[in-house]
Amino acid sequence: METFKIAVATPDGQRLSPHFGETPWYEVFTIVDGKIAARERRAKPHNPAHHHRAHEPGQGRGGPHFFDPIRDCRVLIVGGMGERAYQWARNAGLEVIAAKGKVDEAVQAYLDGTLQHEPRRIHRSVGGHHA
């Protein structure tokens, strides 16, 4: 019996969040033998400095603690996120998939093996702004 968890960044429990940094919630799905066995909502830590100028590399403010509530998850599905947050998530051991659509549909597509990662949804930071 295989059991693992999928976290989905969402503003409302319905849609994938287009901007991870502004996402208030994770919907966390427990998967048992390829089927959804449970679903719960977890608060994502907020970064009060998010809307200010970009931090210098290495400061690490706000970063990895975003992933503390989902340390037990294997997969993170997002609608979009910055390149630095993407790297932090990968370094936290998460398989990150950036896609569009609805939460339930994305999770089912992942389970069906049809959810496609869209690299263009990972925003490159240039001078503190998204390119």
C-alpha positions as CSV (number, residue, x, y, z in Angstrom):
1,M,0.0,0.0,0.0
2,E,1.5,3.3,-1.1
3,T,0.6,6.4,0.8
4,F,1.9,10.0,0.1
5,K,0.6,13.6,0.2
6,I,0.1,16.2,-2.4
7,A,0.0,19.9,-1.5
8,V,-1.8,22.4,-3.8
9,A,-1.3,26.2,-3.4
10,T,-4.7,27.8,-3.6
11,P,-6.3,31.1,-2.8
12,D,-9.8,29.6,-2.2
13,G,-9.7,25.8,-2.2
14,Q,-11.0,25.8,-5.8
15,R,-8.3,27.3,-8.1
16,L,-4.6,26.9,-8.4
17,S,-3.0,30.1,-7.1
18,P,-1.3,32.0,-10.0
19,H,1.2,33.6,-7.5
20,F,2.6,31.3,-4.8
21,G,3.9,34.3,-2.8
22,E,0.4,35.6,-2.3
23,T,-1.2,32.2,-1.6
24,P,-2.8,31.9,1.8
25,W,-3.6,28.1,1.8
26,Y,-2.4,24.7,0.9
27,E,-5.0,22.0,0.2
28,V,-3.3,18.8,1.2
29,F,-4.5,15.5,-0.2
30,T,-3.6,12.1,1.3
31,I,-3.2,9.6,-1.4
32,V,-3.6,5.9,-0.7
33,D,-3.1,3.4,-3.5
34,G,-3.6,6.0,-6.2
35,K,-6.8,7.4,-4.7
36,I,-7.7,10.4,-2.6
37,A,-8.3,9.2,0.9
38,A,-8.4,12.6,2.8
39,R,-8.2,16.3,2.2
40,E,-7.3,19.1,4.6
41,R,-6.5,22.8,4.5
42,R,-3.3,24.2,6.0
43,A,-2.3,27.8,6.3
44,K,0.8,28.9,4.4
45,P,3.1,31.2,6.4
46,H,2.9,34.8,5.2
47,N,6.0,36.8,4.2
48,P,5.3,40.4,5.3
49,A,8.2,41.6,3.2
50,H,6.8,40.0,0.0
51,H,5.7,43.2,-1.6
52,H,8.9,45.1,-0.8
53,R,12.0,45.2,-2.9
54,A,13.7,41.9,-3.7
55,H,16.1,40.7,-1.0
56,E,19.7,40.2,-1.7
57,P,20.7,36.6,-2.5
58,G,21.5,34.7,0.7
59,Q,19.3,36.7,3.0
60,G,16.7,34.0,2.9
61,R,13.9,36.1,4.5
62,G,10.6,34.5,4.1
63,G,11.8,31.6,2.0
64,P,12.0,28.0,3.2
65,H,9.5,28.5,6.1
66,F,6.8,28.6,3.5
67,F,7.2,24.9,3.2
68,D,7.1,24.0,6.9
69,P,3.4,23.1,6.9
70,I,3.9,20.6,4.0
71,R,7.1,18.9,5.1
72,D,5.1,15.6,5.0
73,C,4.2,16.1,1.3
74,R,5.9,14.7,-1.7
75,V,4.4,16.9,-4.4
76,L,3.5,20.7,-4.6
77,I,1.2,21.8,-7.4
78,V,1.1,25.6,-8.0
79,G,-0.4,27.9,-10.6
80,G,2.8,30.0,-10.7
81,M,5.7,30.9,-8.5
82,G,9.0,32.8,-8.6
83,E,12.2,31.0,-9.6
84,R,13.7,31.4,-6.1
85,A,10.6,29.9,-4.4
86,Y,10.7,27.1,-7.0
87,Q,14.3,26.3,-6.0
88,W,13.5,26.5,-2.3
89,A,10.7,24.0,-2.8
90,R,12.9,21.6,-4.8
91,N,15.6,21.9,-2.1
92,A,12.9,21.0,0.4
93,G,12.5,17.7,-1.5
94,L,9.2,18.6,-3.2
95,E,8.3,17.6,-6.7
96,V,7.0,20.9,-8.0
97,I,4.5,21.1,-10.9
98,A,3.3,24.4,-12.2
99,A,0.0,24.2,-14.1
100,K,-3.3,25.9,-14.6
101,G,-6.8,25.0,-13.6
102,K,-8.8,23.8,-10.7
103,V,-7.4,22.1,-7.5
104,D,-9.5,18.9,-7.8
105,E,-8.8,18.5,-11.6
106,A,-5.0,19.1,-11.1
107,V,-4.8,16.4,-8.4
108,Q,-6.7,13.9,-10.4
109,A,-4.6,14.7,-13.5
110,Y,-1.5,14.1,-11.4
111,L,-2.8,10.7,-10.2
112,D,-3.7,9.8,-13.8
113,G,-0.2,10.8,-14.9
114,T,-1.5,13.5,-17.3
115,L,-0.6,16.7,-15.4
116,Q,2.0,18.6,-17.3
117,H,4.6,20.9,-15.7
118,E,4.6,24.3,-17.5
119,P,8.0,25.9,-17.0
120,R,6.8,29.3,-18.2
121,R,4.8,29.5,-15.0
122,I,8.0,29.7,-13.0
123,H,8.7,33.4,-13.1
124,R,12.3,34.6,-13.4
125,S,13.2,37.5,-11.1
126,V,15.1,40.3,-12.8
127,G,15.9,43.4,-10.6
128,G,13.2,42.5,-8.1
129,H,10.5,42.2,-10.7
130,H,9.1,39.2,-12.6
131,A,10.3,39.0,-16.2
